[in-house]
Amino acid sequence: MGRVFASKDFLAGGLYMAFGLLGLWLGRSLDVGTASAMEAGYFPRLVCALLIAVGAALAGTSLLRAGETPERGKWRPLILVTLSCLAFALLLHPLGLVLTLLVSILLACLAGGNIRPIPFLLCLVLIVANVGIFVLALRIQIALWPAL
């Protein structure tokens, strides 16, 4: 039974639920409102509740079948994906959306250990998609390039 609780799916489900609960706790002071008159806390609580539900489903299904255990000693992906998220958070204001996405995506690609030409094409597609969605479609005021 101990191996079941050490499966990748069970651990990932537990992590999802922990992040969802943390988000609910951090947003506890935000006003929720209703579906027709949403306040600042409505969407974050909805996302956190969905995260908890997905985590519970993933952890629950892992109890019904045997899963593979996580590999030990793989620090490179953890460190580089974390650096990718931090780079996005810290570089968005000074570098603008395009260069920040470039740095973040390339850091995340390095987590795999092998660089091929496909991620560079994917990088371009992701940058165009993000600019199209957030700047053009949603009209969010994000600088595309560094402020001079």
C-alpha positions as CSV (number, residue, x, y, z in Angstrom):
1,M,0.0,0.0,0.0
2,G,3.0,2.3,0.6
3,R,3.9,2.2,-3.1
4,V,0.5,3.4,-4.1
5,F,1.0,6.6,-2.1
6,A,4.4,7.1,-3.7
7,S,3.1,6.9,-7.3
8,K,3.5,9.9,-9.6
9,D,-0.3,10.4,-10.0
10,F,-1.0,10.3,-6.3
11,L,1.8,12.8,-5.5
12,A,0.7,15.1,-8.4
13,G,-2.9,15.0,-7.2
14,G,-1.8,15.8,-3.7
15,L,0.3,18.7,-5.0
16,Y,-2.7,20.1,-7.0
17,M,-4.9,19.9,-4.0
18,A,-2.3,21.6,-1.8
19,F,-1.9,24.5,-4.4
20,G,-5.7,24.8,-4.6
21,L,-6.1,25.0,-0.8
22,L,-3.2,27.5,-0.6
23,G,-4.9,29.6,-3.2
24,L,-8.2,29.5,-1.3
25,W,-6.4,30.5,1.9
26,L,-4.5,33.3,0.3
27,G,-7.6,34.7,-1.4
28,R,-9.8,34.4,1.7
29,S,-10.2,38.1,2.1
30,L,-11.3,38.8,-1.5
31,D,-14.9,39.5,-2.1
32,V,-16.5,36.8,-4.2
33,G,-19.8,38.2,-5.5
34,T,-22.1,36.2,-7.7
35,A,-21.9,34.8,-11.2
36,S,-23.7,37.8,-12.6
37,A,-21.7,40.3,-10.5
38,M,-18.3,38.9,-10.1
39,E,-15.9,40.4,-7.5
40,A,-12.1,40.1,-7.3
41,G,-12.2,36.7,-5.6
42,Y,-14.7,34.9,-7.8
43,F,-12.4,33.6,-10.5
44,P,-9.5,32.7,-8.2
45,R,-11.8,30.7,-6.0
46,L,-13.3,28.9,-9.0
47,V,-9.9,28.0,-10.4
48,C,-8.7,26.8,-6.9
49,A,-11.9,24.7,-6.6
50,L,-11.2,23.1,-10.0
51,L,-7.6,22.5,-9.1
52,I,-8.7,20.7,-5.9
53,A,-11.3,18.7,-7.8
54,V,-8.7,17.6,-10.5
55,G,-6.2,16.8,-7.8
56,A,-8.7,14.7,-5.9
57,A,-9.7,12.9,-9.1
58,L,-6.1,12.2,-10.0
59,A,-5.2,11.0,-6.5
60,G,-8.3,8.9,-6.3
61,T,-7.7,7.1,-9.6
62,S,-4.2,6.4,-8.6
63,L,-5.5,4.4,-5.7
64,L,-7.4,2.1,-8.1
65,R,-4.4,1.2,-10.2
66,A,-0.7,0.8,-9.8
67,G,1.3,3.7,-11.1
68,E,5.0,4.3,-11.6
69,T,7.1,5.8,-8.9
70,P,8.9,9.1,-9.4
71,E,12.5,9.0,-10.5
72,R,15.0,10.2,-7.9
73,G,17.9,12.6,-8.5
74,K,16.4,14.5,-11.5
75,W,17.0,18.1,-10.3
76,R,17.7,19.7,-13.7
77,P,14.0,19.8,-14.8
78,L,12.8,21.0,-11.4
79,I,15.4,23.8,-11.3
80,L,15.0,24.9,-14.9
81,V,11.2,24.9,-14.9
82,T,11.2,26.9,-11.7
83,L,13.7,29.3,-13.2
84,S,11.5,29.6,-16.2
85,C,8.5,30.7,-14.1
86,L,10.7,33.1,-12.0
87,A,12.2,34.6,-15.2
88,F,8.7,35.3,-16.5
89,A,7.6,36.9,-13.3
90,L,10.8,39.0,-12.9
91,L,11.5,39.9,-16.5
92,L,8.0,40.9,-17.8
93,H,8.2,44.5,-16.8
94,P,11.7,45.3,-17.8
95,L,11.9,43.2,-21.0
96,G,8.4,43.2,-22.3
97,L,6.2,40.2,-23.3
98,V,8.1,39.0,-26.4
99,L,11.6,38.8,-24.9
100,T,10.3,37.5,-21.6
101,L,8.4,34.7,-23.3
102,L,11.5,33.9,-25.3
103,V,13.7,33.5,-22.2
104,S,11.0,31.6,-20.3
105,I,10.3,29.1,-23.1
106,L,14.0,28.5,-23.8
107,L,14.7,27.9,-20.1
108,A,11.8,25.4,-20.0
109,C,13.1,23.7,-23.1
110,L,16.5,23.3,-21.5
111,A,14.9,21.2,-18.8
112,G,14.5,18.3,-21.2
113,G,18.3,18.1,-21.7
114,N,18.3,18.1,-25.5
115,I,17.7,21.1,-27.7
116,R,16.3,20.6,-31.1
117,P,15.1,23.0,-33.8
118,I,11.4,22.2,-33.1
119,P,11.3,24.1,-29.8
120,F,12.5,27.2,-31.5
121,L,9.6,27.0,-33.9
122,L,7.3,26.2,-31.0
123,C,8.7,29.3,-29.2
124,L,7.7,31.5,-32.1
125,V,4.2,30.0,-32.2
126,L,3.8,30.5,-28.5
127,I,4.9,34.1,-28.6
128,V,2.6,34.9,-31.5
129,A,-0.3,33.1,-29.7
130,N,0.3,34.9,-26.4
131,V,0.5,38.3,-28.1
132,G,-2.6,37.5,-30.1
133,I,-4.6,36.4,-27.1
134,F,-3.5,38.8,-24.4
135,V,-2.6,41.9,-26.2
136,L,-4.8,41.9,-29.3
137,A,-7.9,39.9,-28.2
138,L,-8.1,40.7,-24.5
139,R,-6.5,44.1,-24.9
140,I,-4.4,43.7,-21.7
141,Q,-1.9,46.5,-21.4
142,I,1.4,44.6,-21.5
143,A,4.5,46.1,-23.1
144,L,5.7,44.0,-26.0
145,W,9.2,45.3,-26.0
146,P,11.6,46.8,-23.4
147,A,10.8,50.4,-22.5
148,L,13.6,52.6,-23.7
